[in-house]
């Protein structure tokens, strides 16, 4: 698995967001992400890396889940 920071993510999708779960969003997870801070262009994270981000950065996932509900 590549080493990267959450700040390296440029595009992402959060799935499993249910407004009834507010404020915890316990089922939300990172399903897709692209990081742009790599030589040679953008890098699409693997499912394993998305799972790692979901587990390692729960506050960020929660924030993104909340923001996805805002029209």
N, C-alpha and C positions, 0 to 999 in steps of 0.2 A: 504494500500500500504506500502511495506517495505521501510525503509530508507536506502539509499546507496549513494555512491559517484560515479561519472563518472569513477574514477580510479578503481572501483570494477569490471567494465565490462572487461571480458576476451575475449569473442567471440561476434560478432555482425554482422548484415547485414543491409545495407542501401539500400532502394528501392526508386524508383521515381527519379533516377539520370538521367538527360538529359544534355548532353554536351552543348546543345544550351542555357541552363540556366546559364552557367558560367558567372560571378563568384558567382552568388547568390544561385543557386541550390534551388530555392524556392519550388520545389515539392519534394525534398528529405526528407525521414523520416526513423526513426529507425523501422525496421519491426521485428527484432528478436535480442535477446541478452541473454547472460548467464553471471551471476556474480558468482565469486568463493570465495568471502570473507565471507562466511556464515558457521556457524557450521553445520555439517551434509552434507556437499558437495555442489555441484553447484546448482544454482537456476536460472531457466528460467523465465525471466521477462514476466509479463502479457502484453496484448495489451495496457491496461491502463497505465502501467509503461513505456512502449515504447513511448507512446504518450506524457507522462510527460517529458521524456528525450528529445524528439524532441522539445518540447516547451521551456524547461528550459535551454537547452544547444545548441542554434542554431549555435554558432560558431564551436562547436565540430562536429555537424551534417554536416555543410558546409565543414569542413576539411576532414571528412571521405568520403564525396561525391566526393570531388576533388581527393583524394587518390585512390578511386575506379576506376577512369578513367586512372590511370597510369598503363601501362602494366608491 
